[in-house]
Amino acid sequence: MEPSSLPFLVFGAPQIEEAEIDEVVACLRSGWLGTGPRVAQFERDFAAFRAVSPMQVAAVNSCTAALHVSMLAAGIEAGAEVITTPLTFCATVNAILHAGLQPVLADVDPQTQNIDPAAIEAAITPRTRAILPVHFAGRPCDMGAIMAIASKHNLVVIEDCAHSVEATYRGQPVGTFGDFGCYSFYVTKNVVTGEGGMIVGRSEDQVARARILALHGMSKDAWHRFGDSGYKHYQVVECGFKYNMMDIQAALGLHQLARVERNWRRRDTIWKQYDEAFAALPITLPMPSSAEIRHGRHLYTVMIEPERCGITRDGFLETMTAAGIGTGVHYMSIPEHPYYQQRFGWSPEQWPNAMKLGRATVSLPLSPGMSDQDVARLIDTVRATLSFA
Ligand SMILES: *Cc1c(COP(=O)(O)O)cnc(C)c1O
């Protein structure tokens, strides 16, 4: 194909509008940049969005941080096992390790790409204390089955909702089934604060502890110490971390969250255009959604298998790049990485579904900021790349 003269279509480009630009400027002019009134407002808005009490949410500076302090606040004893998926971002597994716990991988269902409840059951040992499901690409996990396993074995459930802020399972938002739900507002995610995350918890006491852990283990946050009611003493009650969200970040989040539905509808439209345009191509498309779920429409992933496509996955990525289209890979399975191989002796073949998916998968751009022309260009490029000449 001809190299493209059009501008590079950046994968996962955020949609930033005047409202959040003005809010960031107003935040800067206010002189209050750190954790303050805008973070408090963002927490209240997020609580209302999730239909939980404001005492059940805590804003932090990443989903990784949210996962880490949630596991600590859940009171899981050191060295206990946490079952998670091999088809996830490394942060999921690293957070388990930072919490002093032992990750145990349970393979995914090849269709949904989500952790398979039967594999969870098979991975349970006397040391298992928690399940950490990831609602992959925006598709809710089988929370009916997962919560049944958790209650049968008395396990904590921490949901990684980094892809799935809009997703529901049987009408209930993901992140509200388990003890904790952890959200990401990283630049490529569906709600963007630059860097940022949110904890939603069932227990107000555990959320209060997570909040303390996220700010040095201090009993009062800076807004309460230095705000307009005068200086307040604080006490350090445990050895915490520096994971607080800034008001500059919340300034973005307030307006991003207000547009979450509009952006979802735009991505849903693009999703359906891809489904239709690619139906006849020799690639595997995302599984259709059942009536039981609402898909978060975060990642449109297709499987490029050389036997069917006449091109390797990496060859396809290179062709797209040359055509000026940014793509992603979500994800090479966790045991493909040398760190986990060396530390745990894992090899990818032990989780064959995640391995096969990880070696074939390509995420196509799916941003609410894409124009109709961008969508048409993407479709034409994919078709041209996969047509057997
Ligand atoms: C992005 C992501 C994270 C980490 O989110 P951050 O906010 O960047 O820390 C965790 N899990 C999954 C599945 C992700 O995609």
The ligand as a Gaussian input file, in Angstrom:
#p B3LYP/6-31G(d) Opt

LIG

0 1
 C       -4.739000       0.785000      32.199000
 C       -4.949000      -0.426000      33.007000
 C       -4.575000      -0.504000      34.348000
 C       -3.759000       0.543000      35.019000
 O       -4.367000       1.785000      34.993000
 P       -3.496000       3.074000      35.414000
 O       -4.551000       4.097000      35.708000
 O       -2.666000       3.423000      34.224000
 O       -2.693000       2.704000      36.594000
 C       -4.904000      -1.628000      35.067000
 N       -5.551000      -2.650000      34.504000
 C       -5.925000      -2.629000      33.205000
 C       -6.666000      -3.788000      32.647000
 C       -5.609000      -1.525000      32.414000
 O       -5.932000      -1.521000      31.124000

